[in-house]
């Protein structure tokens, strides 16, 4: 499916960025946000899935138009996460060349694995390279997070930050956006348990379930967990990660959406997983494991729990990944 949006109809008498490359391809990896207590703060990029976005000049379209070709996601620019990010970027930089973007969507949509963030981040990176804009990674977050509104109704930074920076990131500031990598001091492997279910408007619904006010006790406990989790990642101490990867606010408020989660997590920890959490807004569950984990027992029991809930599921193993891969065509 295709859709075209015209941003500028007239040639303006002002300097504007010139297109330096004919085509560019950006590959962005799946991400898992929150990691328990780190709502809108922590996210981890991993190679479970990888989206591919190709952008090229479109000389046959009106000035400043954006054409999207994709399957499985909206192609209307205002309803597409990549399109929304590009609208803001084109407007701020006065870009008047027309482009076509082709999206190969491999990250499952609506699974909690950063599918919309992959599209947003890769579209911004593509324009940055295509026009040699010199946008910093934190500035790329600012544009990319606008695209998240297409799926969730809000511009949140965690998934796009992980797509852009790679590996484990912490979002330290929202206005202006600023993120930093957190070193992982142990060799982690990841298991994504992905139920074969779809909830329309899931991310927006999941965010609407979060309470706007919490008790001081919940705040203090979650703060303890977040500090323990980060300390565990940095020091490589798996017991600190196990203690810290627990949330008493966001996951608790959403538990009705994922009735299978608690039993899967309890079983994972009994089998010595490093940690377990809902991946982003779910329904995927992320298991962190190492050589001390009985991962086969976790897989078998998790499948049984899902089937008992009336759901089939996919299980995908991965490791933390670097940031986006950029392939230039002169």
DRENDO-1510 file (C-alpha; in Angstrom, 1 decimal, always signed):
<recs>
REC; n; res; u; v; w
REC; 1; UNK; +0.0; +0.0; +0.0 .
REC; 2; UNK; +1.1; +3.6; -0.6 .
REC; 3; UNK; +0.2; +7.1; +0.5 .
REC; 4; UNK; +1.6; +10.5; -0.4 .
REC; 5; UNK; +1.6; +13.7; +1.7 .
REC; 6; UNK; +2.5; +17.1; +0.3 .
REC; 7; UNK; +4.2; +19.3; +2.9 .
REC; 8; UNK; +5.2; +22.2; +0.7 .
REC; 9; UNK; +3.3; +23.3; -2.5 .
REC; 10; UNK; +5.5; +26.3; -3.4 .
REC; 11; UNK; +9.2; +27.0; -3.9 .
REC; 12; UNK; +10.4; +29.2; -1.1 .
REC; 13; UNK; +13.1; +31.9; -1.5 .
REC; 14; UNK; +15.1; +30.6; +1.4 .
REC; 15; UNK; +18.1; +28.3; +1.8 .
REC; 16; UNK; +17.2; +24.7; +2.3 .
REC; 17; UNK; +19.0; +21.4; +2.8 .
REC; 18; UNK; +20.1; +19.8; -0.4 .
REC; 19; UNK; +19.9; +16.1; -1.0 .
REC; 20; UNK; +23.4; +14.6; -1.1 .
REC; 21; UNK; +22.6; +10.9; -1.7 .
REC; 22; UNK; +20.2; +9.2; -4.0 .
REC; 23; UNK; +19.2; +6.4; -1.6 .
REC; 24; UNK; +19.9; +5.2; +1.8 .
REC; 25; UNK; +18.8; +2.1; +3.8 .
REC; 26; UNK; +18.5; +2.0; +7.6 .
REC; 27; UNK; +18.1; -1.2; +9.7 .
REC; 28; UNK; +16.7; -0.7; +13.2 .
REC; 29; UNK; +16.4; -3.5; +15.8 .
REC; 30; UNK; +13.6; -4.4; +18.1 .
REC; 31; UNK; +13.6; -2.9; +21.6 .
REC; 32; UNK; +12.1; -3.6; +25.0 .
REC; 33; UNK; +11.2; -0.6; +27.2 .
REC; 34; UNK; +10.6; -0.1; +30.9 .
REC; 35; UNK; +12.4; -3.3; +32.1 .
REC; 36; UNK; +10.2; -3.3; +35.2 .
REC; 37; UNK; +10.5; -0.1; +37.2 .
REC; 38; UNK; +12.0; +2.1; +34.4 .
REC; 39; UNK; +8.8; +3.4; +32.8 .
REC; 40; UNK; +9.7; +5.9; +30.1 .
REC; 41; UNK; +13.3; +5.8; +31.3 .
REC; 42; UNK; +15.0; +2.5; +30.4 .
REC; 43; UNK; +15.0; +0.5; +27.2 .
REC; 44; UNK; +17.1; -2.2; +25.7 .
REC; 45; UNK; +17.8; -2.9; +22.0 .
REC; 46; UNK; +18.1; -6.5; +20.9 .
REC; 47; UNK; +18.4; -8.5; +17.7 .
REC; 48; UNK; +15.2; -10.5; +18.0 .
REC; 49; UNK; +13.8; -8.6; +15.0 .
REC; 50; UNK; +15.0; -5.9; +12.6 .
REC; 51; UNK; +13.0; -3.4; +10.5 .
REC; 52; UNK; +14.5; -2.1; +7.2 .
REC; 53; UNK; +13.6; +1.4; +5.9 .
REC; 54; UNK; +14.8; +2.6; +2.5 .
REC; 55; UNK; +14.5; +6.3; +1.5 .
REC; 56; UNK; +15.2; +7.8; -1.9 .
REC; 57; UNK; +14.6; +10.9; -3.8 .
REC; 58; UNK; +11.2; +11.1; -5.6 .
REC; 59; UNK; +11.7; +13.5; -8.5 .
REC; 60; UNK; +8.2; +12.9; -9.9 .
REC; 61; UNK; +6.3; +14.2; -6.8 .
REC; 62; UNK; +5.5; +17.8; -5.7 .
REC; 63; UNK; +8.0; +19.7; -3.6 .
REC; 64; UNK; +8.3; +18.5; +0.0 .
REC; 65; UNK; +6.1; +15.4; -0.4 .
REC; 66; UNK; +6.5; +12.2; +1.5 .
REC; 67; UNK; +5.4; +8.9; +0.0 .
REC; 68; UNK; +5.2; +5.8; +2.1 .
REC; 69; UNK; +5.1; +2.2; +0.8 .
REC; 70; UNK; +4.6; -0.4; +3.5 .
REC; 71; UNK; +2.6; -3.5; +4.4 .
REC; 72; UNK; +1.0; -4.2; +7.8 .
REC; 73; UNK; +1.1; -0.5; +9.0 .
REC; 74; UNK; -0.7; +2.6; +8.0 .
REC; 75; UNK; +0.7; +4.4; +4.9 .
REC; 76; UNK; -1.1; +7.7; +5.5 .
REC; 77; UNK; +1.7; +10.0; +6.7 .
REC; 78; UNK; -0.2; +11.4; +9.7 .
REC; 79; UNK; -1.0; +7.9; +10.9 .
REC; 80; UNK; +2.4; +6.4; +10.4 .
REC; 81; UNK; +5.1; +6.7; +13.0 .
REC; 82; UNK; +7.9; +7.3; +10.4 .
REC; 83; UNK; +5.6; +9.8; +8.6 .
REC; 84; UNK; +4.9; +11.9; +11.7 .
REC; 85; UNK; +8.5; +12.2; +12.6 .
REC; 86; UNK; +9.3; +13.3; +9.0 .
REC; 87; UNK; +6.6; +15.9; +9.0 .
REC; 88; UNK; +8.2; +17.6; +12.0 .
REC; 89; UNK; +11.7; +17.2; +10.6 .
REC; 90; UNK; +10.8; +18.5; +7.1 .
REC; 91; UNK; +9.1; +21.5; +8.6 .
REC; 92; UNK; +11.9; +22.5; +11.0 .
REC; 93; UNK; +14.6; +22.1; +8.4 .
REC; 94; UNK; +12.7; +23.5; +5.5 .
REC; 95; UNK; +13.3; +20.3; +3.4 .
REC; 96; UNK; +11.6; +20.7; +0.0 .
REC; 97; UNK; +12.9; +17.6; -1.9 .
REC; 98; UNK; +10.4; +14.8; -2.2 .
REC; 99; UNK; +11.1; +11.4; -0.8 .
REC; 100; UNK; +9.7; +7.9; -1.0 .
REC; 101; UNK; +10.2; +5.5; +1.9 .
REC; 102; UNK; +9.8; +1.8; +1.8 .
REC; 103; UNK; +9.3; +0.0; +5.1 .
REC; 104; UNK; +10.0; -3.8; +5.4 .
REC; 105; UNK; +8.2; -4.4; +8.7 .
REC; 106; UNK; +9.8; -7.4; +10.5 .
REC; 107; UNK; +9.3; -6.2; +14.1 .
REC; 108; UNK; +5.8; -7.5; +15.2 .
REC; 109; UNK; +3.3; -4.6; +15.4 .
REC; 110; UNK; +1.6; -4.1; +18.8 .
REC; 111; UNK; +3.7; -6.7; +20.6 .
REC; 112; UNK; +5.6; -4.3; +22.9 .
REC; 113; UNK; +8.8; -4.7; +21.0 .
REC; 114; UNK; +9.3; -1.2; +19.8 .
REC; 115; UNK; +7.8; -1.6; +16.3 .
REC; 116; UNK; +6.7; +2.0; +15.9 .
REC; 117; UNK; +9.9; +3.3; +17.5 .
REC; 118; UNK; +12.0; +1.4; +14.9 .
REC; 119; UNK; +10.1; +3.2; +12.0 .
REC; 120; UNK; +10.4; +6.6; +13.7 .
REC; 121; UNK; +14.1; +6.3; +14.5 .
REC; 122; UNK; +15.1; +4.9; +11.2 .
REC; 123; UNK; +13.2; +7.6; +9.2 .
REC; 124; UNK; +14.9; +10.3; +11.1 .
REC; 125; UNK; +18.4; +8.7; +10.7 .
REC; 126; UNK; +17.7; +8.3; +7.0 .
REC; 127; UNK; +16.9; +12.0; +6.5 .
REC; 128; UNK; +19.9; +13.0; +8.6 .
REC; 129; UNK; +22.2; +11.0; +6.3 .
REC; 130; UNK; +20.4; +11.7; +3.0 .
REC; 131; UNK; +20.7; +15.5; +3.6 .
REC; 132; UNK; +23.8; +15.5; +5.8 .
REC; 133; UNK; +22.0; +17.5; +8.5 .
REC; 134; UNK; +24.4; +16.7; +11.3 .
REC; 135; UNK; +21.7; +16.1; +13.8 .
REC; 136; UNK; +23.0; +14.7; +17.1 .
REC; 137; UNK; +21.6; +11.4; +18.5 .
REC; 138; UNK; +19.7; +13.3; +21.2 .
REC; 139; UNK; +18.2; +15.6; +18.6 .
REC; 140; UNK; +17.2; +12.5; +16.6 .
REC; 141; UNK; +15.3; +11.3; +19.7 .
REC; 142; UNK; +13.4; +14.6; +19.8 .
REC; 143; UNK; +12.1; +14.1; +16.2 .
REC; 144; UNK; +11.7; +10.3; +16.4 .
REC; 145; UNK; +9.6; +10.4; +19.6 .
REC; 146; UNK; +7.0; +12.5; +17.8 .
REC; 147; UNK; +6.3; +9.5; +15.6 .
REC; 148; UNK; +5.3; +7.4; +18.7 .
REC; 149; UNK; +2.1; +9.5; +18.9 .
REC; 150; UNK; +0.9; +7.6; +15.8 .
REC; 151; UNK; +0.5; +4.4; +17.8 .
REC; 152; UNK; +0.1; +5.5; +21.4 .
REC; 153; UNK; -1.2; +9.1; +21.3 .
REC; 154; UNK; +1.9; +10.3; +23.2 .
REC; 155; UNK; +5.4; +11.2; +22.3 .
REC; 156; UNK; +7.6; +9.0; +24.5 .
REC; 157; UNK; +11.3; +8.6; +24.2 .
REC; 158; UNK; +12.5; +5.3; +25.6 .
REC; 159; UNK; +12.1; +2.9; +22.6 .
REC; 160; UNK; +13.5; +5.4; +20.0 .
REC; 161; UNK; +16.4; +6.2; +22.3 .
REC; 162; UNK; +17.3; +2.5; +22.4 .
REC; 163; UNK; +17.0; +2.2; +18.6 .
REC; 164; UNK; +19.3; +5.2; +18.1 .
REC; 165; UNK; +21.9; +4.5; +20.8 .
REC; 166; UNK; +21.7; +0.7; +20.8 .
REC; 167; UNK; +22.1; -1.7; +23.8 .
REC; 168; UNK; +20.8; -0.5; +27.2 .
REC; 169; UNK; +19.9; +3.2; +27.5 .
REC; 170; UNK; +18.6; +5.6; +30.2 .
REC; 171; UNK; +16.6; +8.6; +29.2 .
REC; 172; UNK; +17.9; +11.3; +31.6 .
REC; 173; UNK; +16.0; +14.3; +30.3 .
REC; 174; UNK; +12.8; +14.9; +28.3 .
REC; 175; UNK; +13.0; +18.6; +27.5 .
REC; 176; UNK; +15.4; +18.6; +25.7 .
REC; 177; UNK; +15.6; +14.8; +25.2 .
REC; 178; UNK; +18.9; +13.3; +26.4 .
REC; 179; UNK; +19.9; +9.7; +26.7 .
REC; 180; UNK; +23.0; +7.8; +27.7 .
REC; 181; UNK; +24.1; +4.2; +27.4 .
REC; 182; UNK; +24.4; +2.0; +30.5 .
REC; 183; UNK; +27.1; -0.6; +30.4 .
REC; 184; UNK; +26.0; -4.2; +30.9 .
REC; 185; UNK; +28.5; -5.9; +33.1 .
REC; 186; UNK; +27.5; -9.5; +32.4 .
REC; 187; UNK; +26.9; -11.6; +29.3 .
REC; 188; UNK; +23.1; -11.6; +29.0 .
REC; 189; UNK; +20.8; -13.6; +26.6 .
REC; 190; UNK; +17.2; -12.7; +26.0 .
REC; 191; UNK; +14.0; -14.7; +25.4 .
REC; 192; UNK; +11.0; -12.8; +24.0 .
REC; 193; UNK; +7.7; -14.7; +24.7 .
REC; 194; UNK; +5.2; -13.2; +22.2 .
REC; 195; UNK; +1.5; -14.2; +22.5 .
REC; 196; UNK; -0.4; -14.4; +19.3 .
REC; 197; UNK; -3.0; -11.9; +20.1 .
REC; 198; UNK; -3.8; -8.4; +19.0 .
REC; 199; UNK; -5.5; -5.5; +20.9 .
REC; 200; UNK; -6.5; -2.5; +18.8 .
REC; 201; UNK; -5.0; +0.7; +20.2 .
REC; 202; UNK; -3.0; -1.4; +22.8 .
REC; 203; UNK; -0.2; +1.0; +23.6 .
REC; 204; UNK; -2.6; +4.0; +24.1 .
REC; 205; UNK; -4.9; +1.8; +26.2 .
REC; 206; UNK; -2.0; +0.5; +28.3 .
REC; 207; UNK; -0.7; +4.0; +28.9 .
REC; 208; UNK; -4.2; +5.2; +29.9 .
REC; 209; UNK; -4.3; +2.5; +32.7 .
REC; 210; UNK; -1.4; +4.0; +34.5 .
REC; 211; UNK; -2.4; +6.0; +37.6 .
REC; 212; UNK; -1.5; +9.7; +37.6 .
REC; 213; UNK; -0.9; +9.7; +41.4 .
REC; 214; UNK; +0.8; +7.0; +43.5 .
REC; 215; UNK; +1.5; +6.6; +47.2 .
REC; 216; UNK; +4.9; +7.7; +48.6 .
REC; 217; UNK; +5.5; +4.1; +49.6 .
REC; 218; UNK; +5.1; +2.9; +46.0 .
REC; 219; UNK; +7.4; +5.7; +44.7 .
REC; 220; UNK; +10.1; +4.8; +47.2 .
REC; 221; UNK; +9.9; +1.1; +46.5 .
REC; 222; UNK; +10.1; +1.6; +42.7 .
REC; 223; UNK; +13.0; +4.0; +43.2 .
REC; 224; UNK; +14.8; +1.4; +45.2 .
REC; 225; UNK; +14.2; -1.2; +42.5 .
REC; 226; UNK; +15.3; +1.1; +39.7 .
REC; 227; UNK; +18.6; +2.0; +41.5 .
REC; 228; UNK; +19.2; -1.7; +42.2 .
REC; 229; UNK; +18.5; -2.7; +38.6 .
REC; 230; UNK; +20.9; -0.1; +37.2 .
REC; 231; UNK; +23.5; -1.0; +39.7 .
REC; 232; UNK; +23.1; -4.7; +38.8 .
REC; 233; UNK; +23.5; -4.0; +35.1 .
REC; 234; UNK; +26.6; -1.9; +35.6 .
REC; 235; UNK; +28.3; -4.2; +38.1 .
REC; 236; UNK; +27.2; -7.5; +36.5 .
REC; 237; UNK; +25.6; -8.7; +39.7 .
REC; 238; UNK; +22.6; -10.8; +38.7 .
REC; 239; UNK; +21.1; -10.8; +42.2 .
REC; 240; UNK; +20.7; -7.0; +42.0 .
REC; 241; UNK; +19.0; -7.3; +38.6 .
REC; 242; UNK; +16.6; -9.9; +40.0 .
REC; 243; UNK; +15.8; -7.7; +43.0 .
REC; 244; UNK; +15.4; -4.6; +40.9 .
REC; 245; UNK; +13.4; -5.9; +37.9 .
REC; 246; UNK; +10.1; -5.6; +39.8 .
REC; 247; UNK; +7.5; -2.8; +39.3 .
REC; 248; UNK; +4.7; -1.8; +41.7 .
REC; 249; UNK; +3.1; +0.9; +39.6 .
REC; 250; UNK; +2.9; +0.4; +35.8 .
REC; 251; UNK; +3.0; -3.4; +35.5 .
REC; 252; UNK; +0.6; -3.7; +38.5 .
REC; 253; UNK; -1.9; -1.3; +36.8 .
REC; 254; UNK; -1.8; -3.2; +33.6 .
REC; 255; UNK; -2.0; -6.8; +34.9 .
REC; 256; UNK; -5.5; -7.4; +33.7 .
REC; 257; UNK; -4.2; -7.1; +30.1 .
REC; 258; UNK; -1.6; -9.9; +30.7 .
REC; 259; UNK; -3.2; -12.4; +33.2 .
REC; 260; UNK; -0.5; -15.0; +32.2 .
REC; 261; UNK; +2.4; -12.7; +33.2 .
REC; 262; UNK; +2.8; -13.3; +36.9 .
REC; 263; UNK; +2.9; -17.1; +36.6 .
REC; 264; UNK; +5.4; -16.9; +33.7 .
REC; 265; UNK; +7.6; -14.6; +35.7 .
REC; 266; UNK; +7.4; -16.7; +38.9 .
REC; 267; UNK; +8.4; -19.8; +37.0 .
REC; 268; UNK; +11.3; -18.0; +35.2 .
REC; 269; UNK; +12.7; -16.9; +38.6 .
REC; 270; UNK; +12.3; -20.4; +40.0 .
REC; 271; UNK; +14.5; -21.6; +37.2 .
REC; 272; UNK; +17.1; -19.0; +37.9 .
REC; 273; UNK; +16.4; -16.4; +35.2 .
REC; 274; UNK; +18.3; -13.2; +35.7 .
REC; 275; UNK; +15.1; -11.2; +35.4 .
REC; 276; UNK; +11.7; -11.1; +33.8 .
REC; 277; UNK; +9.4; -8.2; +32.8 .
REC; 278; UNK; +6.6; -7.1; +30.5 .
REC; 279; UNK; +8.3; -5.8; +27.3 .
REC; 280; UNK; +7.1; -2.2; +26.9 .
REC; 281; UNK; +3.3; -2.0; +26.8 .
REC; 282; UNK; +3.2; -5.8; +26.2 .
REC; 283; UNK; +1.9; -8.4; +25.6 .
REC; 284; UNK; +5.4; -9.8; +25.0 .
REC; 285; UNK; +7.3; -10.9; +28.0 .
REC; 286; UNK; +11.1; -10.5; +28.2 .
REC; 287; UNK; +13.2; -13.1; +30.0 .
REC; 288; UNK; +16.9; -12.2; +30.8 .
REC; 289; UNK; +19.0; -15.3; +31.3 .
REC; 290; UNK; +22.6; -16.7; +31.4 .
REC; 291; UNK; +24.4; -20.0; +31.7 .
REC; 292; UNK; +23.0; -20.5; +35.2 .
REC; 293; UNK; +19.4; -20.4; +33.9 .
REC; 294; UNK; +17.3; -23.5; +33.1 .
REC; 295; UNK; +16.0; -21.8; +29.9 .
REC; 296; UNK; +14.4; -25.1; +28.6 .
REC; 297; UNK; +12.2; -25.4; +31.7 .
REC; 298; UNK; +11.2; -21.7; +31.3 .
REC; 299; UNK; +10.3; -22.2; +27.6 .
REC; 300; UNK; +8.2; -25.4; +28.3 .
REC; 301; UNK; +6.3; -24.0; +31.2 .
REC; 302; UNK; +5.7; -20.6; +29.6 .
REC; 303; UNK; +4.2; -22.4; +26.5 .
REC; 304; UNK; +1.9; -24.4; +28.8 .
REC; 305; UNK; +0.8; -21.3; +30.7 .
REC; 306; UNK; +0.0; -19.5; +27.4 .
REC; 307; UNK; -1.9; -22.5; +26.0 .
REC; 308; UNK; -3.9; -22.7; +29.3 .
REC; 309; UNK; -4.8; -19.1; +28.7 .
REC; 310; UNK; -6.1; -20.0; +25.2 .
REC; 311; UNK; -3.1; -18.4; +23.4 .
REC; 312; UNK; -0.4; -19.6; +21.2 .
REC; 313; UNK; +3.0; -17.9; +21.4 .
REC; 314; UNK; +6.3; -17.4; +19.6 .
REC; 315; UNK; +9.6; -17.6; +21.5 .
REC; 316; UNK; +12.5; -15.7; +20.1 .
REC; 317; UNK; +16.1; -15.8; +21.5 .
REC; 318; UNK; +18.3; -12.8; +21.1 .
REC; 319; UNK; +21.1; -10.7; +22.6 .
REC; 320; UNK; +21.5; -7.0; +23.1 .
REC; 321; UNK; +22.2; -5.2; +19.9 .
REC; 322; UNK; +24.1; -2.1; +18.7 .
REC; 323; UNK; +22.3; +0.9; +17.2 .
REC; 324; UNK; +21.0; +1.2; +13.7 .
REC; 325; UNK; +22.9; +0.0; +10.6 .
REC; 326; UNK; +23.1; +2.6; +7.8 .
REC; 327; UNK; +23.8; +1.5; +4.2 .
REC; 328; UNK; +24.5; +4.4; +1.8 .
REC; 329; UNK; +24.0; +4.4; -1.9 .
REC; 330; UNK; +25.9; +7.2; -3.8 .
</recs>
